[in-house]
Amino acid sequence: MAPGRRSADVVVLGSGILGSMHARAARRAGLSVICVDRDAMPSQASVRNFGYHTSVKVKQGVAEGWARRTGEVYRELDAEGALRYHRTGGMQVAETPAQFALLTEFASKAAGLGHAVTLLSAEDAVEANPILAGTGVTGALLFHDNGVVSSRRLFHTFHPYLERQGVSFEKGVDVTGVRTVGGGVEVALSSGATLSAGHVICSLGAHAPLLRPLREASGMQAEYRLVKLQMMRLRVPPHSVKIPVTGSRTMLFYPLFHQCEAFAAVQRELDAPDCDEVRYGIHNILRPAPSESGDYASFDDDVLTPDEAILGDSHEYAHIDAAHKLDDMLDEKVTGAILKSASQFASHMARDAVLRQWVGYYEVPPTLHYHHRFAAVDTRKGTAQLGADGRVHYVGLAGNGMTFGGGVAEETVAAFAA
């Protein structure tokens, strides 16, 4: 083999949650894998999120199947010591009688939809999550199968696990080009090395210079957006946030609630265009915070901190060609709006309780999930041609890698591994 050239059955571009799940799926299918990332560890969307897994945010059908399978994958990986999955459950709160009526109706249908839930009175909700005390919450719905991972810690154990499974990593290098050659694909790296593969899976998020030809060829460029989110870590009374809790506005974005007759009344309640929650795209989740102490590479040190929580987030959008409009600065007006919105269902949401804030970004394609295959690609020349049996796979999940990544990755690999 020539110096600077390596080969594998599959090269995965991006080692965030979606890329890592694809690397795992390919190895489980018996394929050799090289995973490439420009950073030593993922540093973008995969580590700037809640790490919250739920299957209630999607309609019944294929996407729900991906979400359920991803939950199973997390539990498998936890059992194998690859990452810590805390099966905390999840709580959707109601802040008005109409919202509690919606949760009551959904609870009556949940078993038939495959969801294990318990409808909680306001008193029972406060007992389960003391942070709700004194807020006027009218009740809640507890989803038993939801869980969390520590997005900032998980790759410190997940990547070494993948290496033990035989995945090879190329970190600290950028991808400068992808092109199809004969019956395979070549990937050029900024180090000067070239990787040859039978298939390449692109899960690079919003890496615009490289992926623009793929977006244009698949018809996504015109509607492709980037979203900026803002989140925070804050101090809370010890053991007051035991279960991740979502505020009422999340009902607008979780399609399973939309099939209920009571949803129309809730939608009218929450339809207030001239407010900060709409202006900044706020729909809050409050979850127990993972520990930031101890050894990040230790599976046993990945625990939940009893007196801290993660809160957010906001959503501000721009077209991918105008991504510069979304700067990387924290906005104190957004911080205040997030805290004010959260105070409707959680106590102790004061500005001086905030310990740390951050922004994150993820791409928003026209569809929830895409898997485009390309028979001919040369990103340096800006050319790409779709092909049903193509060897370059462009895969994305609109910021839902934590929710669907495990299930989607297995489906992607199964499409060519046989």
C-alpha positions, 0 to 999 in steps of 0.5 A, a space after each residue: 500500500 502506498 504511503 499516506 493511503 489507507 482503505 476500509 469497507 466503510 469510511 464515516 465522515 464525522 464522529 458525532 452521535 450519528 457518525 459514531 452510530 453508523 460506525 457501530 452499525 457497520 462493524 456489527 455488520 462485519 465491515 471494516 471502518 475508518 471514522 474521520 473527524 476534524 476535532 479530537 472529540 466531537 465539539 458541535 451539535 452532538 455535545 451541545 444538546 440535552 442528551 434526552 431520548 424520547 419517542 413521543 416527539 414523532 408520529 407513529 410509523 418509521 420515525 417512531 421505530 427509529 426512536 424505539 430502536 435507538 433507545 434499545 441501542 442505548 441500553 445495549 451500549 450501557 450494558 457493554 460499558 460503552 456509554 452511560 444511559 440513565 433511564 430516568 423517564 420523562 415528564 410532560 407538564 400541564 400548566 392549564 386545565 386545557 393542557 391537563 385535559 390533553 394529557 388525560 386524553 393522550 393517557 387513555 390512548 397511550 397503551 394502544 400507541 405503545 407508550 408506557 405512561 402514568 397520569 399524575 395529579 399536580 400533587 403527585 407531579 410535585 412529589 416526583 419532581 419537587 422543582 414544580 412546587 409553587 408554580 401552578 402546574 395542573 398535572 403531568 404525564 410521566 413517560 416511563 421509557 425516556 432516558 438521558 445520556 451525558 452528551 459532553 461525556 459520552 464520546 470519552 467512553 463511546 469512542 474507545 469502545 468503538 476502537 475496541 470493536 475494531 473501528 479506526 479513527 482519523 482525528 484532528 484532520 479535515 476532509 478536503 474532498 470526496 470523489 467516486 473512482 471506479 467501483 469505490 470512493 476516495 476521501 482526501 484529508 488535510 493531512 495529505 492522506 487518502 482513504 479508499 472505501 467501498 462506501 462513504 457515509 457523510 454525517 458532517 452536520 453543516 460542513 457547507 463547503 464540502 456538502 453543498 454539491 450533495 445538497 444541490 444535487 439532492 434538491 435540498 439547498 434552497 430550503 436548507 437552514 441552520 439553527 442556533 440554540 442557547 442553553 444553560 446549566 443552573 443551580 437548583 435545590 438538591 434532588 429537586 429535578 429527578 426527571 427531565 421535564 418539558 414545558 407546555 410549549 413542547 406540546 406544539 412540537 410533539 406530533 403524537 399530541 396532535 392527534 388528540 381532540 383536546 389539542 386544538 384548545 391547547 394550540 389556541 392557548 399557546 398561539 401568541 405570535 407577539 411574545 418572546 417564546 415565539 420570537 426566540 423559538 423557546 420550548 423548554 426542557 429541564 433535565 438533571 445535569 450530568 456530573 462534570 467532575 471525575 474521569 470523563 473516560 470512566 464509565 462509573 464516573 458518569 452520574 447525575 448531579 443532584 443540585 444542578 440542571 440543564 435548561 433550554 433552549 431557544 431556536 433562531 434560524 437562517 438559511 445555510 447561505 446566510 449562516 453568518 447572521 447567526 453569531 456565536 454570542 450569548 444573548 442576555 435577552 434570550 437568557 431572560 426569556 428562557 428563564 421566564 418561560 421555565 418559571 411557569 412550570 419550575 421554581 428557582 429559575 433566577 438569573 443568579 442561579 445560572 452557572 454556565 451558558 453556551 450556544 450550539 448549531 445544527 442543520 435543518 433540512 427540508 425533511 426530518 430524515 434524508 438518506 441520499 445516495 450518489 453514484 458520481 461525486 467530486 466535491 472539489 469540482 462541485 459535482 454530484 449525481 444521484 444514483 440508487 446504488 450509489 456508494 456515497 451516502 449523505 445522511 442527516 436527521 435535522 438535529 435529532 441524532 440523539 433520538 433516532 441515530 441508532 435506528 437510522 444507522 442500522 437502516 443505512 448500513 443494511 441498505 448496502 451491507 448485504 
